Amino acid sequence: MASLSSFVDLPIPEQKARGLFFTAREIAQQPETWEKTLQIFRQNQERICNFLESIGLRNPLQSRPVVMLVGAGTSDYIGHALTLLLRQKWGCEVSACASTELLPNLDEYVVAGRSYLWISFSRSGDSPEAVAVMEQAIKLHPGIAHLVITCNAQARLIAVCKEAEHACAIVLDDAVNDRSLAMTSSFTNMVLMGQCLAHAWSIDEYSAMVERLVRAGRDFMPQAEEEAERLSLLGLSRACMVGTGSLASVAKESALKVLEMTAGQMSTMSETVLGLRHGPMAALDAKTLFLCFVSAEERRANYAADLLREVGEKEIAAERIAIGPASARGKIAPYCESYLAVDDGLADAYRPVVDVIFGQLLGFYCSVARGLKPDSPSPGGVINRVVEKFKIY
């Protein structure tokens, strides 16, 4: 098996020639970087909590702001990974809203008389729509409060948000400002910072969870590498990923990682566990890789088991792969060709940072198997690390 470490240990000129220099490192480093992100939150906890309190997040329930989680592409999926956790921990309305939709439809999303907090996620902080929609929001709706989370200390988004009446910025460690095209460690670390925010006033309690996530990530990596490499050698041309709740975001992000790193040579789609039957199942066939992220909650896991069984009975997948808690193996394993276990002690809301590692690895190994360069897999420049500038209206 060609592990990530075997790619990292190649002579540097060979790594660069094969486009392996950044991506392998950025995937492998993730569990260790999560501790640093927690440390950054701790260092800024007082400033962050004061900001959140100043905009009413600890007010009576009826007067708390509406929280919108803003980002594009992978950064949008960060919001989807955090929506339910923040909703439960903060006790207010929270929704993920892609900046790619906010920009052309801003006035339809903002209701006059309501207070808002926008939490904007962006690896570079320079995406055209992320910058433009914040500029327009500050001009047209100055009452919106802005919290920016980025991996780039020089991000334009930081400079723009300073023009807002209420603003706060959090910059993650430069090590997670991924240099490869696909976001990997930047995704999991911004999700983890969002989890820190959910526990802003109880960070000691969450610190124990981070320790568990780090262990779980380290334990999961080797089996995920082995399985991802095996699947990459099957030559499958399409993949379908499903999940529910917070794990639906992992399905979205995993599908995007495989699509990006194979330059579209592997067609991918994502759906919710129950949503697949409502039409999208028509896209599956006997050459499809079917990947299901199985909930730790028994009722949700039952829905996943039923779907995996149905996909097998209809013979519309080459292989069914499930990722879920070790305790669910007995229920799920009979309906899939491979079951990868994660720590039983992780609730769904915290699992995205661990589970998504498999999607990242699958994209990486499928890219290598096709002779592409994972660091820059789009040879024609169809997609880029930061979206190219376009006309803003």
C-alpha positions as CSV (number, residue, x, y, z in Angstrom):
1,M,0.0,0.0,0.0
2,A,1.3,3.5,-0.9
3,S,0.6,5.5,2.3
4,L,0.7,9.3,2.5
5,S,4.0,9.1,4.3
6,S,5.5,7.2,1.3
7,F,4.5,10.2,-0.9
8,V,5.9,12.7,1.6
9,D,9.2,10.7,1.7
10,L,9.8,10.9,-2.0
11,P,12.6,13.2,-3.2
12,I,11.2,16.7,-3.2
13,P,11.8,17.3,-7.0
14,E,9.8,14.1,-7.7
15,Q,6.9,15.2,-5.4
16,K,6.7,18.6,-7.2
17,A,6.9,17.0,-10.6
18,R,4.1,14.7,-9.8
19,G,2.0,17.4,-8.1
20,L,2.1,15.6,-4.7
21,F,4.1,18.1,-2.6
22,F,1.2,19.9,-0.8
23,T,-1.9,17.7,-0.8
24,A,-0.4,14.6,0.9
25,R,1.1,16.7,3.7
26,E,-2.1,18.8,4.1
27,I,-4.3,15.7,4.5
28,A,-1.8,13.9,6.8
29,Q,-1.3,16.8,9.2
30,Q,-4.9,17.4,10.1
31,P,-5.2,15.7,13.6
32,E,-2.2,17.6,14.8
33,T,-3.4,20.9,13.5
34,W,-6.7,20.7,15.4
35,E,-4.9,21.2,18.7
36,K,-3.4,24.4,17.4
37,T,-6.8,25.7,16.2
38,L,-8.2,25.1,19.7
39,Q,-5.2,27.0,21.1
40,I,-5.9,29.9,18.8
41,F,-9.5,30.0,20.1
42,R,-8.3,30.0,23.7
43,Q,-6.0,32.9,23.0
44,N,-8.8,34.9,21.6
45,Q,-11.7,33.6,23.7
46,E,-12.3,36.8,25.7
47,R,-12.3,38.9,22.6
48,I,-14.6,36.5,20.8
49,C,-17.0,36.1,23.7
50,N,-17.2,39.9,24.3
51,F,-18.1,40.3,20.6
52,L,-20.8,37.6,20.6
53,E,-22.3,39.1,23.8
54,S,-22.2,42.6,22.4
55,I,-24.3,41.6,19.4
56,G,-26.9,39.9,21.6
57,L,-26.1,36.2,21.4
58,R,-26.8,35.8,25.1
59,N,-29.9,37.8,25.1
60,P,-33.3,36.2,25.8
61,L,-34.1,33.7,23.1
62,Q,-36.6,36.0,21.3
63,S,-34.0,38.7,20.7
64,R,-31.0,36.8,19.7
65,P,-29.7,37.4,16.2
66,V,-30.3,35.2,13.2
67,V,-27.0,33.5,12.4
68,M,-26.1,33.0,8.7
69,L,-23.1,30.8,7.9
70,V,-21.6,32.2,4.7
71,G,-19.1,30.6,2.3
72,A,-18.7,29.3,-1.3
73,G,-18.0,25.7,-2.4
74,T,-16.1,23.9,0.4
75,S,-16.5,26.9,2.7
76,D,-20.3,26.6,2.2
77,Y,-20.1,23.0,3.4
78,I,-18.3,24.2,6.5
79,G,-21.6,26.0,7.3
80,H,-23.6,22.9,6.7
81,A,-21.4,21.0,9.0
82,L,-22.0,23.5,11.8
83,T,-25.6,24.5,11.4
84,L,-27.2,22.0,13.8
85,L,-24.5,22.2,16.4
86,L,-24.6,26.0,16.6
87,R,-28.4,26.0,16.6
88,Q,-28.5,23.7,19.6
89,K,-25.7,25.3,21.5
90,W,-26.6,28.9,20.9
91,G,-30.4,28.5,20.9
92,C,-31.1,30.7,17.9
93,E,-31.9,30.4,14.2
94,V,-28.8,29.3,12.3
95,S,-28.7,28.5,8.6
96,A,-26.0,28.0,6.0
97,C,-26.2,30.3,3.0
98,A,-23.8,30.1,0.1
99,S,-22.2,33.5,-0.8
100,T,-22.7,32.5,-4.4
101,E,-26.5,32.8,-3.7
102,L,-26.3,35.7,-1.3
103,L,-24.5,38.0,-3.8
104,P,-27.2,38.0,-6.5
105,N,-30.1,37.7,-4.0
106,L,-29.0,39.7,-1.0
107,D,-32.1,41.7,-0.3
108,E,-34.3,38.6,-0.4
109,Y,-32.3,37.0,2.4
110,V,-32.3,40.0,4.7
111,V,-35.5,40.8,6.6
112,A,-35.9,44.4,7.7
113,G,-36.0,44.8,11.4
114,R,-34.2,41.6,12.3
115,S,-30.7,41.4,13.7
116,Y,-28.1,39.2,12.0
117,L,-24.7,37.7,12.6
118,W,-22.9,36.6,9.5
119,I,-20.1,34.1,10.0
120,S,-18.0,34.1,6.9
121,F,-15.7,31.1,6.2
122,S,-12.9,31.5,3.6
123,R,-9.5,29.8,3.2
124,S,-8.0,32.7,1.3
125,G,-10.4,35.4,2.3
126,D,-10.1,36.7,-1.3
127,S,-12.9,34.9,-3.2
128,P,-14.6,37.5,-5.4
129,E,-18.2,36.8,-4.2
130,A,-17.2,36.6,-0.5
131,V,-15.6,40.0,-0.7
132,A,-18.3,41.6,-2.8
133,V,-21.3,40.3,-0.8
134,M,-19.7,41.6,2.4
135,E,-19.0,45.0,0.8
136,Q,-22.6,45.2,-0.4
137,A,-24.0,44.1,3.0
138,I,-22.0,46.7,4.9
139,K,-23.3,49.4,2.5
140,L,-26.9,48.3,2.2
141,H,-27.5,46.6,5.6
142,P,-25.0,48.2,8.1
143,G,-26.7,46.6,11.1
144,I,-25.4,43.1,10.2
145,A,-22.6,41.9,12.5
146,H,-19.8,40.1,10.8
147,L,-17.4,37.4,12.1
148,V,-14.8,36.3,9.6
149,I,-12.9,33.0,9.9
150,T,-10.0,32.6,7.5
151,C,-6.6,30.9,7.0
152,N,-5.0,33.9,5.4
153,A,-3.8,36.8,7.6
154,Q,-3.7,39.1,4.6
155,A,-7.2,38.3,3.5
156,R,-9.2,41.1,1.8
157,L,-12.2,39.9,3.8
158,I,-10.5,41.0,7.0
159,A,-9.9,44.5,5.7
160,V,-13.5,44.8,4.4
161,C,-15.1,43.6,7.6
162,K,-13.3,46.4,9.6
163,E,-15.7,48.8,7.8
164,A,-18.7,47.2,9.5
165,E,-20.2,48.6,12.7
166,H,-19.8,45.3,14.5
167,A,-17.0,42.9,13.3
168,C,-14.5,40.4,14.5
169,A,-11.9,38.3,12.6
170,I,-10.2,35.0,13.5
171,V,-7.1,33.9,11.6
172,L,-6.1,30.3,11.8
173,D,-2.5,29.0,11.6
174,D,-0.7,29.5,8.3
175,A,0.0,25.8,8.2
176,V,-3.7,25.2,7.4
177,N,-3.8,27.8,4.6
178,D,-3.7,24.9,2.1
179,R,-1.4,25.5,-0.9
180,S,-3.0,22.8,-2.9
181,L,-6.0,23.5,-5.1
182,A,-8.4,21.3,-3.0
183,M,-9.2,22.5,0.6
184,T,-8.4,19.8,3.1
185,S,-6.9,20.9,6.4
186,S,-8.4,24.3,5.9
187,F,-11.8,22.7,5.8
188,T,-11.4,20.6,9.0
189,N,-9.8,23.4,10.9
190,M,-12.4,26.0,10.1
191,V,-15.1,23.4,11.1
192,L,-13.2,22.9,14.3
193,M,-13.1,26.6,15.0
194,G,-16.8,26.7,14.4
195,Q,-17.2,23.9,17.0
196,C,-15.1,26.1,19.3
197,L,-17.6,28.9,18.8
198,A,-20.5,26.6,19.7
199,H,-18.7,26.1,23.0
200,A,-17.4,29.7,23.3
201,W,-18.4,29.9,27.0
202,S,-17.6,26.2,27.8
203,I,-14.4,25.7,26.0
204,D,-12.9,23.5,28.7
205,E,-15.7,21.0,28.1
206,Y,-15.0,21.1,24.4
207,S,-11.3,20.6,24.9
208,A,-11.9,17.0,25.9
209,M,-13.8,16.5,22.7
210,V,-10.8,17.9,20.7
211,E,-8.5,15.4,22.4
212,R,-10.9,12.6,21.3
213,L,-11.1,14.0,17.8
214,V,-7.3,14.0,17.5
215,R,-7.1,10.4,18.6
216,A,-10.0,9.4,16.3
217,G,-8.4,11.1,13.4
218,R,-5.0,9.4,13.9
219,D,-6.7,6.0,14.3
220,F,-8.9,6.5,11.3
221,M,-6.2,7.7,8.9
222,P,-4.4,4.3,8.2
223,Q,-7.6,2.3,7.4
224,A,-9.0,5.2,5.4
225,E,-5.7,5.3,3.3
226,E,-5.8,1.6,2.6
227,E,-9.4,1.5,1.6
228,A,-9.2,4.7,-0.5
229,E,-6.2,3.4,-2.4
230,R,-8.0,0.0,-3.0
231,L,-11.1,1.7,-4.4
232,S,-9.0,4.1,-6.6
233,L,-7.6,1.1,-8.5
234,L,-11.1,-0.2,-9.5
235,G,-11.3,2.4,-12.3
236,L,-14.9,3.4,-11.4
237,S,-16.2,6.4,-13.2
238,R,-18.9,7.7,-10.8
239,A,-19.5,7.9,-7.1
240,C,-22.5,8.8,-4.9
241,M,-22.1,9.9,-1.3
242,V,-24.9,10.2,1.2
243,G,-25.3,11.2,4.8
244,T,-27.8,12.8,7.1
245,G,-27.7,15.8,9.5
246,S,-24.2,17.1,10.0
247,L,-22.9,14.1,8.0
248,A,-24.8,15.3,4.9
249,S,-22.1,18.0,4.8
250,V,-19.4,15.3,4.7
251,A,-21.1,13.7,1.8
252,K,-21.2,17.0,-0.1
253,E,-17.5,17.8,0.6
254,S,-16.4,14.2,-0.2
255,A,-18.1,14.3,-3.5
256,L,-16.5,17.7,-4.3
257,K,-13.0,16.4,-3.3
258,V,-13.2,13.5,-5.7
259,L,-14.6,15.6,-8.5
260,E,-12.0,18.3,-8.1
261,M,-9.0,16.0,-7.7
262,T,-9.9,13.8,-10.7
263,A,-10.6,16.9,-12.8
264,G,-14.1,15.6,-13.4
265,Q,-12.9,12.2,-14.7
266,M,-14.9,10.7,-11.9
267,S,-18.5,12.1,-11.8
268,T,-19.8,12.5,-8.3
269,M,-23.1,13.4,-6.6
270,S,-24.2,13.8,-3.0
271,E,-27.6,13.4,-1.3
272,T,-29.2,12.9,2.0
273,V,-30.0,9.3,3.1
274,L,-33.7,9.7,2.6
275,G,-33.4,12.2,-0.3
276,L,-31.7,9.7,-2.7
277,R,-34.9,7.8,-3.4
278,H,-36.6,11.0,-4.7
279,G,-35.1,10.9,-8.1
280,P,-31.3,11.0,-7.7
281,M,-31.1,7.2,-7.4
282,A,-31.7,7.1,-11.1
283,A,-28.0,8.1,-11.6
284,L,-26.6,5.0,-9.9
285,D,-25.6,2.0,-11.9
286,A,-23.5,-1.2,-11.5
287,K,-20.3,0.9,-11.9
288,T,-21.0,3.4,-9.2
289,L,-19.1,3.6,-5.9
290,F,-21.7,4.2,-3.2
291,L,-20.4,5.8,0.1
292,C,-22.7,6.2,3.1
293,F,-21.8,8.1,6.3
294,V,-23.7,6.3,9.0
295,S,-25.1,8.2,12.0
296,A,-24.2,7.2,15.5
297,E,-27.8,7.7,16.5
298,E,-29.8,4.4,16.2
299,R,-32.9,5.7,14.4
300,R,-30.8,7.5,11.7
301,A,-28.6,4.5,11.4
302,N,-31.6,2.3,10.6
303,Y,-32.4,4.6,7.6
304,A,-28.8,4.1,6.4
305,A,-29.0,0.4,6.8
306,D,-32.3,0.2,4.8
307,L,-30.8,2.3,2.0
308,L,-27.6,0.3,1.8
309,R,-29.7,-2.9,1.6
310,E,-31.9,-1.4,-1.1
311,V,-29.0,-0.3,-3.2
312,G,-27.6,-3.8,-3.0
313,E,-30.9,-5.5,-3.9
314,K,-31.3,-3.2,-7.0
315,E,-27.7,-3.9,-8.0
316,I,-27.0,-0.3,-8.7
317,A,-23.5,0.0,-7.1
318,A,-20.2,-1.7,-7.8
319,E,-19.3,-1.4,-4.1
320,R,-21.1,-0.1,-1.0
321,I,-18.8,1.5,1.5
322,A,-20.0,2.7,4.9
323,I,-18.3,4.8,7.5
324,G,-19.8,4.9,11.0
325,P,-19.3,4.1,14.7
326,A,-17.8,0.7,15.6
327,S,-20.9,-0.1,17.5
328,A,-23.0,0.0,14.3
329,R,-20.8,-2.5,12.4
330,G,-23.1,-5.5,13.2
331,K,-26.1,-3.6,11.8
332,I,-24.5,-2.1,8.8
333,A,-21.7,-4.5,7.6
334,P,-24.1,-7.1,6.1
335,Y,-25.2,-4.5,3.6
336,C,-21.9,-3.2,2.4
337,E,-18.6,-4.5,1.0
338,S,-16.5,-2.5,3.4
339,Y,-17.2,-0.9,6.8
340,L,-14.8,1.7,8.2
341,A,-15.2,2.4,11.9
342,V,-14.8,5.7,13.8
343,D,-14.7,6.3,17.5
344,D,-18.0,5.3,19.2
345,G,-17.8,8.4,21.4
346,L,-18.2,10.9,18.7
347,A,-21.7,12.4,18.2
348,D,-22.6,13.2,14.6
349,A,-22.2,16.9,15.2
350,Y,-18.5,16.6,15.8
351,R,-17.7,13.8,13.3
352,P,-17.3,15.9,10.1
353,V,-13.6,16.6,10.8
354,V,-12.8,12.9,11.0
355,D,-15.2,11.4,8.5
356,V,-14.2,13.8,5.7
357,I,-10.6,12.5,5.8
358,F,-11.9,9.5,3.8
359,G,-13.4,11.7,1.1
360,Q,-10.1,13.6,0.9
361,L,-8.1,10.5,0.6
362,L,-10.4,9.0,-2.0
363,G,-10.0,12.1,-4.1
364,F,-6.2,12.0,-3.7
365,Y,-5.7,8.3,-4.6
366,C,-8.2,8.5,-7.5
367,S,-6.2,11.5,-8.8
368,V,-2.9,9.6,-8.5
369,A,-4.4,6.5,-10.1
370,R,-5.4,8.6,-13.1
371,G,-2.0,10.1,-13.6
372,L,-3.1,13.6,-12.5
373,K,-1.4,16.0,-10.1
374,P,-3.4,16.3,-6.9
375,D,-1.9,19.7,-6.0
376,S,-3.2,21.2,-9.3
377,P,-5.4,18.5,-10.9
378,S,-7.1,20.8,-13.5
379,P,-4.5,20.8,-16.4
380,G,-6.5,23.2,-18.5
381,G,-7.0,25.6,-15.6
382,V,-10.8,25.1,-15.6
383,I,-10.7,25.5,-11.8
384,N,-8.2,27.3,-9.6
385,R,-7.2,27.5,-5.9
386,V,-9.0,30.9,-5.6
387,V,-11.9,31.6,-8.0
388,E,-10.8,34.0,-10.7
389,K,-12.2,37.5,-10.7
390,F,-15.4,38.0,-12.5
391,K,-17.7,41.0,-13.1
392,I,-19.6,42.0,-10.0
393,Y,-23.0,43.7,-10.4
